Amino acid sequence: MSTGDLRSSQPLRRAGADATGPFTVSLSPEDAGWAFSGLRVLDLPAGGRQDLETGADELLVLPLTGACTVTVTTDTGITGGGGAGGGGSADPENMPSAHTRTFALQGRADVFSAVTDHLYVPMGATLTITSAGGGRFALPSARASRRLPVSHRRADEVRVELRGAGTCSRQVNNYALGNDLDTDHLLVCEVLTPGGNWSSYPPHKHDVHSEVERELEEIYYFEVAPGPDGPGFAFHRTYGTADRPLELTEEVRTGDVVLIPHGYHGPSMAAPGYDLYYLNVMAGPASDQQWLMTDDPRHHWIRDTWADQEIDPRLPMTSTPAEGREGHT
């Protein structure tokens, strides 16, 4: 995992630092100084339109606020259901014609009120996003090597989990993680943490490939619910190991981004009174869709304390959770 780029040495990216045109965040793998993970956040006015090409990336269209319509034209090498899982070069004389489909994403009012339907778009595609009422749309992405089918998933198909207990209670919405959505390298979830609680705790890492861990570059994109008198805030920590030092303990606000090339990350701390949201984008060299990580061994014992605690009654914030209380986020 490359860490030589300036942005990797400055993991905290303040809101607007990576804005380009209609994108309030625009980070490619090259921008981040690594090989796979990327994120754009598109802000469209009412009646707005944006044309995009996925190129070598796969991505999700994930509404943060508002609804949109997405028209996708897949590469001529993709067939069936908007695309077929072919990865190599096809004989031009036998390649099917390009296929265009349009999808209406119902979206949501905001990230704290509901999960959302979303659209997977493979590499080698063009897409047009329009929004009659305007909105903000996350485009988490990963460098890909396989061309897979376009897939639209309804909000009621999102696997929602409650993890932790007590003040470590949080809600995790899985969009491209732990479900049957087929991606090449892209993993995506979002985490909701009630005010006063900690998430991404115990601290964990995923920077080597082993039986119990995967090498995954990770992007955190934050939004914080406002209070009655102004914007909210939270805190986040990332730290390295003795042989790969890294240290970040900072206040974060809506629109801030943290890049995690390696090392332990967590906790993400929601200040009392201010609910915290973050979008996690992960990708790495493995294409097995496995999200494996290891806790900082000094803090793993925290998990044992959850058995005697209740999950925070403020959860879920959005929808009925699936069973299961384990997890690292």
C-alpha positions as CSV (number, residue, x, y, z in Angstrom):
1,M,0.0,0.0,0.0
2,S,1.7,3.2,-1.1
3,T,1.9,6.0,1.4
4,G,4.3,8.4,-0.4
5,D,1.8,10.9,-1.6
6,L,1.3,14.2,0.4
7,R,-2.3,13.4,1.0
8,S,-1.5,10.1,2.7
9,S,0.9,11.9,5.0
10,Q,-2.0,14.3,5.8
11,P,-4.8,11.9,6.5
12,L,-7.3,14.6,7.6
13,R,-8.9,16.4,4.7
14,R,-11.1,19.3,5.8
15,A,-14.4,19.9,4.1
16,G,-13.8,21.6,0.8
17,A,-10.1,20.8,0.6
18,D,-10.7,18.3,-2.2
19,A,-13.7,20.0,-3.9
20,T,-13.8,20.2,-7.7
21,G,-16.7,21.8,-9.6
22,P,-20.0,20.2,-8.4
23,F,-18.1,17.7,-6.2
24,T,-17.6,18.7,-2.6
25,V,-15.2,15.7,-2.3
26,S,-13.2,14.4,-5.3
27,L,-10.6,11.8,-4.4
28,S,-9.2,9.2,-6.8
29,P,-6.8,6.5,-5.7
30,E,-4.0,8.6,-7.2
31,D,-5.1,11.7,-5.3
32,A,-5.0,9.7,-2.0
33,G,-1.6,8.2,-2.8
34,W,-2.6,4.6,-2.9
35,A,-4.0,2.0,-5.3
36,F,-7.7,1.3,-4.9
37,S,-10.1,3.4,-2.9
38,G,-11.8,6.6,-4.1
39,L,-14.7,8.9,-3.2
40,R,-16.6,11.7,-4.8
41,V,-19.6,13.5,-3.3
42,L,-21.8,15.2,-5.9
43,D,-23.9,18.2,-4.9
44,L,-26.6,18.8,-7.5
45,P,-29.1,21.7,-7.5
46,A,-32.7,21.2,-8.3
47,G,-32.9,20.2,-12.0
48,G,-29.1,19.5,-12.0
49,R,-27.3,17.0,-14.1
50,Q,-23.9,15.4,-14.1
51,D,-22.3,13.1,-16.7
52,L,-19.6,10.7,-15.6
53,E,-17.4,7.9,-16.9
54,T,-16.4,5.1,-14.5
55,G,-13.3,4.3,-16.6
56,A,-11.2,1.8,-14.6
57,D,-13.3,2.1,-11.5
58,E,-16.4,0.4,-10.1
59,L,-18.7,2.6,-8.0
60,L,-22.0,3.0,-6.1
61,V,-24.4,5.8,-6.5
62,L,-25.5,6.3,-2.9
63,P,-27.9,9.2,-2.1
64,L,-27.1,11.1,1.1
65,T,-29.9,13.6,0.7
66,G,-32.5,13.7,-2.1
67,A,-33.5,11.5,-5.0
68,C,-32.1,11.1,-8.4
69,T,-32.3,9.3,-11.7
70,V,-29.3,7.5,-13.1
71,T,-29.0,6.5,-16.8
72,V,-26.2,3.9,-17.3
73,T,-24.6,2.8,-20.6
74,T,-22.4,-0.2,-20.0
75,D,-19.3,-1.1,-21.9
76,T,-20.0,-3.2,-25.0
77,G,-18.2,-6.1,-23.3
78,I,-20.9,-6.3,-20.6
79,T,-24.1,-8.3,-21.1
80,G,-27.1,-9.4,-19.2
81,G,-28.9,-7.4,-16.4
82,G,-27.0,-4.3,-17.4
83,G,-23.7,-6.1,-17.6
84,A,-22.0,-9.5,-17.4
85,G,-19.1,-10.5,-15.3
86,G,-16.6,-10.7,-18.1
87,G,-13.1,-9.4,-17.4
88,G,-11.0,-10.0,-20.5
89,S,-10.9,-8.6,-23.9
90,A,-13.7,-9.8,-26.2
91,D,-13.6,-10.4,-30.0
92,P,-14.9,-7.1,-31.4
93,E,-16.9,-8.9,-34.1
94,N,-18.8,-10.9,-31.4
95,M,-19.3,-8.1,-28.8
96,P,-22.9,-7.1,-28.1
97,S,-23.9,-3.5,-28.6
98,A,-23.8,-1.1,-25.7
99,H,-26.8,-1.4,-23.3
100,T,-28.5,1.6,-21.7
101,R,-30.8,1.5,-18.7
102,T,-32.4,4.1,-16.5
103,F,-32.9,3.8,-12.7
104,A,-34.9,5.9,-10.3
105,L,-33.3,6.1,-6.9
106,Q,-35.8,7.2,-4.2
107,G,-33.0,8.3,-1.9
108,R,-33.8,9.8,1.5
109,A,-34.2,13.1,3.4
110,D,-30.9,12.8,5.2
111,V,-28.5,10.2,6.4
112,F,-29.9,10.1,9.9
113,S,-33.5,9.3,9.0
114,A,-33.3,6.3,6.6
115,V,-31.2,3.9,4.7
116,T,-31.4,4.3,0.9
117,D,-31.6,2.4,-2.3
118,H,-28.4,2.5,-4.3
119,L,-26.9,1.6,-7.6
120,Y,-23.8,-0.4,-8.5
121,V,-22.1,0.7,-11.7
122,P,-19.2,-1.3,-13.1
123,M,-16.0,-0.2,-14.8
124,G,-16.2,0.8,-18.4
125,A,-19.6,2.5,-18.1
126,T,-20.9,6.0,-18.6
127,L,-23.7,7.4,-16.5
128,T,-25.8,10.5,-16.2
129,I,-27.2,11.6,-12.8
130,T,-30.1,14.0,-12.7
131,S,-32.1,15.3,-9.7
132,A,-35.4,17.1,-10.0
133,G,-35.3,18.3,-6.4
134,G,-31.6,18.5,-5.9
135,G,-29.5,16.5,-3.5
136,R,-26.1,15.2,-2.4
137,F,-24.9,11.9,-3.7
138,A,-21.9,9.8,-2.6
139,L,-19.9,8.0,-5.3
140,P,-17.7,5.5,-3.4
141,S,-15.4,3.8,-5.8
142,A,-12.6,1.2,-6.2
143,R,-10.1,0.5,-9.0
144,A,-11.4,-2.7,-10.6
145,S,-10.2,-5.5,-12.9
146,R,-13.6,-7.3,-13.5
147,R,-16.6,-5.9,-15.3
148,L,-19.7,-6.9,-13.4
149,P,-23.5,-6.3,-13.8
150,V,-25.2,-3.1,-13.0
151,S,-27.3,-3.7,-9.9
152,H,-30.0,-1.6,-8.3
153,R,-30.8,-2.5,-4.7
154,R,-33.9,-1.3,-2.8
155,A,-33.7,0.3,0.7
156,D,-35.4,-2.7,2.2
157,E,-32.6,-4.9,0.9
158,V,-30.0,-3.1,3.0
159,R,-28.6,-5.2,5.8
160,V,-28.8,-3.2,9.0
161,E,-26.9,-4.3,12.1
162,L,-26.6,-3.0,15.7
163,R,-23.1,-3.5,17.1
164,G,-21.5,-3.1,20.4
165,A,-23.4,-2.2,23.6
166,G,-23.8,0.6,26.1
167,T,-21.8,3.6,25.1
168,C,-20.2,1.6,22.3
169,S,-23.6,1.0,20.6
170,R,-23.8,1.9,16.9
171,Q,-25.8,1.1,13.8
172,V,-24.1,-0.2,10.6
173,N,-25.8,-0.1,7.2
174,N,-24.2,-2.5,4.8
175,Y,-24.4,-1.5,1.1
176,A,-21.6,-3.4,-0.4
177,L,-20.4,-5.5,2.5
178,G,-21.5,-8.8,3.9
179,N,-24.3,-9.2,1.4
180,D,-24.9,-10.7,-2.0
181,L,-24.0,-7.5,-4.0
182,D,-21.2,-8.7,-6.3
183,T,-18.3,-6.2,-6.5
184,D,-14.7,-6.6,-7.5
185,H,-12.8,-4.7,-4.8
186,L,-15.3,-2.2,-3.4
187,L,-16.6,-2.5,0.1
188,V,-19.1,0.2,1.5
189,C,-21.0,0.7,4.7
190,E,-22.2,3.6,6.8
191,V,-22.2,3.9,10.6
192,L,-24.6,5.9,12.8
193,T,-23.4,6.7,16.3
194,P,-25.7,8.3,18.8
195,G,-24.4,11.5,20.6
196,G,-22.1,10.5,23.5
197,N,-21.2,7.1,22.1
198,W,-18.0,5.7,20.6
199,S,-17.8,3.7,17.4
200,S,-14.9,2.1,15.5
201,Y,-14.0,0.8,18.9
202,P,-12.0,-1.1,20.0
203,P,-9.4,0.3,17.5
204,H,-8.7,-2.1,14.7
205,K,-6.6,-2.3,11.5
206,H,-6.6,-4.0,8.2
207,D,-3.2,-3.4,6.5
208,V,-1.8,-6.9,5.8
209,H,-3.2,-9.9,4.0
210,S,-3.5,-13.0,6.3
211,E,-6.0,-15.6,7.4
212,V,-7.5,-13.0,9.9
213,E,-6.9,-9.7,8.1
214,R,-7.2,-8.1,4.7
215,E,-5.2,-5.2,3.3
216,L,-7.8,-2.5,2.8
217,E,-7.3,1.2,2.2
218,E,-10.1,3.1,3.9
219,I,-11.9,6.5,3.6
220,Y,-14.1,8.0,6.3
221,Y,-16.5,10.7,5.2
222,F,-18.2,12.4,8.1
223,E,-21.5,14.2,8.7
224,V,-22.6,15.4,12.1
225,A,-26.2,16.3,13.1
226,P,-26.5,20.0,14.0
227,G,-27.7,21.2,17.3
228,P,-30.4,23.9,17.9
229,D,-27.7,26.7,17.7
230,G,-25.4,25.5,15.0
231,P,-23.3,22.7,13.6
232,G,-22.2,19.7,15.6
233,F,-18.8,18.1,15.9
234,A,-17.1,14.8,16.8
235,F,-13.6,13.3,17.2
236,H,-11.6,10.7,15.4
237,R,-8.4,8.9,16.1
238,T,-6.0,6.9,13.8
239,Y,-2.6,5.7,14.9
240,G,0.1,3.5,13.5
241,T,2.5,0.8,14.7
242,A,6.1,1.1,15.8
243,D,7.4,0.2,12.3
244,R,4.7,2.3,10.5
245,P,4.1,5.4,12.6
246,L,1.0,7.5,12.1
247,E,-0.9,9.7,14.5
248,L,-4.2,11.6,14.1
249,T,-6.5,12.7,16.9
250,E,-8.7,15.5,15.6
251,E,-12.1,17.1,15.8
252,V,-14.2,16.4,12.7
253,R,-17.2,18.1,11.3
254,T,-19.6,17.6,8.4
255,G,-17.8,17.2,5.1
256,D,-14.4,16.2,6.6
257,V,-12.6,13.2,5.3
258,V,-10.0,10.9,6.9
259,L,-7.7,8.7,4.8
260,I,-6.4,5.6,6.5
261,P,-3.6,4.0,4.5
262,H,-2.5,1.7,7.4
263,G,-2.6,1.4,11.2
264,Y,-5.3,1.2,13.8
265,H,-8.3,3.5,13.6
266,G,-10.8,4.3,16.2
267,P,-12.5,5.4,18.2
268,S,-14.8,7.8,16.3
269,M,-16.5,9.7,19.2
270,A,-19.8,11.4,18.9
271,A,-20.0,14.5,21.2
272,P,-23.0,14.4,23.5
273,G,-26.0,16.0,21.8
274,Y,-24.6,15.5,18.3
275,D,-25.3,12.2,16.4
276,L,-22.5,11.1,14.1
277,Y,-22.6,9.6,10.6
278,Y,-19.7,8.3,8.6
279,L,-19.4,6.6,5.3
280,N,-16.7,3.9,5.0
281,V,-15.2,3.2,1.7
282,M,-12.7,0.3,1.6
283,A,-10.8,-1.5,-1.2
284,G,-7.6,-3.5,-1.5
285,P,-5.8,-6.0,-3.7
286,A,-7.9,-9.0,-2.7
287,S,-11.1,-9.5,-4.7
288,D,-12.8,-11.9,-2.2
289,Q,-15.1,-9.2,-0.7
290,Q,-13.8,-10.1,2.8
291,W,-13.7,-7.4,5.5
292,L,-11.2,-8.9,7.9
293,M,-9.5,-6.9,10.6
294,T,-7.7,-7.3,13.9
295,D,-8.2,-5.3,17.1
296,D,-5.4,-3.5,18.9
297,P,-4.6,-6.3,21.4
298,R,-4.3,-3.8,24.2
299,H,-8.0,-3.0,23.9
300,H,-9.6,-6.2,22.7
301,W,-10.9,-6.9,26.2
302,I,-13.5,-4.2,25.8
303,R,-15.6,-6.6,23.7
304,D,-16.0,-8.9,26.7
305,T,-17.7,-6.1,28.6
306,W,-20.6,-5.8,26.1
307,A,-22.2,-9.1,27.2
308,D,-23.7,-7.5,30.3
309,Q,-24.8,-4.3,28.7
310,E,-27.9,-3.4,26.7
311,I,-27.8,-1.8,23.2
312,D,-28.4,1.9,23.3
313,P,-32.3,2.3,23.1
314,R,-31.8,5.2,20.7
315,L,-30.9,2.6,18.1
316,P,-31.8,1.8,15.4
317,M,-32.1,5.3,14.0
318,T,-33.5,4.2,10.7
319,S,-34.8,0.6,10.2
320,T,-35.1,-2.8,11.9
321,P,-31.7,-4.3,12.4
322,A,-30.6,-7.8,11.4
323,E,-29.6,-10.1,14.2
324,G,-26.0,-10.0,15.4
325,R,-24.0,-7.8,17.8
326,E,-20.4,-8.6,16.8
327,G,-18.3,-6.4,14.5
328,H,-15.4,-4.0,14.5
329,T,-16.7,-0.8,13.0
